[in-house]
Amino acid sequence: MAQVEVHINGRNYVLACADGEEPRLRQLSDYLDGRMTKLARSVGMVGEARLFLLGALMLADELAEANTKITLLSEGKSVPAEGGIGANDVQEIADYIEKLANRITVLAEKVAA
């Protein structure tokens, strides 16, 4: 069992990992440190426990979003662009609007009769 010293949010931690996993653990800790540093700058002094909780929630949100995208892609659907909707979504919306228009027309004809 290997041990790796990592640096996160200004503190050093010694973590155990399987032999050969040291580079990956360092890579992950560097990523986490970068995210925590950015988060600490944006929220200010909130305490270490709260900062780690906010960081964990932020990463959980990213993971959930990534899993949603993976599910959509595995189902052959398009992934919406950042801040937008995908081409398949536009077509589905257009089809739905067309169906609604047809239903409104049928209802209008019934009311007029």
N, C-alpha and C positions, 0 to 999 in steps of 0.2 A: 504494500500500500504506500503510495507516494504522498508527499505533503507539498503544498504550494502556498507561498505567501502572496496574498493579493492585496491591492490597495483600493479601497472604495470609500468615497466621500471623506478623504483625509485620514482614514484609519487603516491600519494593517490587520489582516486576518489570516490565520494559518488554517488551510482547509485540506482535508484528506481526499484523495481520489485514487482511482485505479491506476496502476502503472501505465504510462503512455498517454494518459488523459491530461497531463499537465498543460500542454499547449492550448487545448480547447478550454480548460478551466481559466487560464489566463486571458484568453480571447473573450470569454463570456464576462469575466470580471471587469475587463477594460470597457466593454460595452456598457455594463451596468454602472460603472464609475462615471462614464460620460453622461449617461442619462440622469444619474443622481446629481451630478454637478450642475447640469442644466436646470433640473427641477429645483434644486436648492437656490439657484439664482432667481428663479421666477417666484417662488413662494416665500423666500426669506427664512428667517430663523423660526422654525416650527418644532424643533426638537428632533433628535435622531430617529426615535421610534416612529413618529408621525411621518417624517420624511421617507423612511423605508416603506411604510404602509402606502403612502401616496405613490411611490415608485413601483411597488408591487401591483397596485391597482392599475396604474398606467400601462405596465407591461402586460397585465391580464387583459386589458382592453385591446391592446395591439394583437395579442394572441387570438382573442375571440374574433377580431376582424379578419385576421389571416385565415383562421379556420373557416369562416363564412365564405371567403373568396375561394378557398380550396374546394369547398363543397359545391359552390356554383360552377367552378371549372370542371369538376368531376362529373357534374350533371350535364355538361355541354352548354352551359349558359355563359353569357358574357359577364365580365366583372365590370361594374360601373367605374367610370373614370373618377378620380379624386374629385369630390364635390359635385359630381354629375351622375347621369344615368347612362347605362350602356345601350348600344344599338338595339339589342334584343328587347330591352325594356321599352324603348320608344315604339317599336313595332307592336308589342303587347298592349301598350297604352292606346295606340292608334286603333288597333283591332277592337278594344273594349269600347272606345268612343263610338266607333262605327256601329257596334251592336246596340249601344244605348240609343243612338240616333234612330236606328231601325225600330226599336221598341217604342220610342216616342212617336214615331210616324204611325205605327199601328194603333197606339192609344189615341192619337189625335183623330185618326180615321174613325175609330169607334165612337168617340165623343161627338164628332161631326155628324154621324149617321142617325 
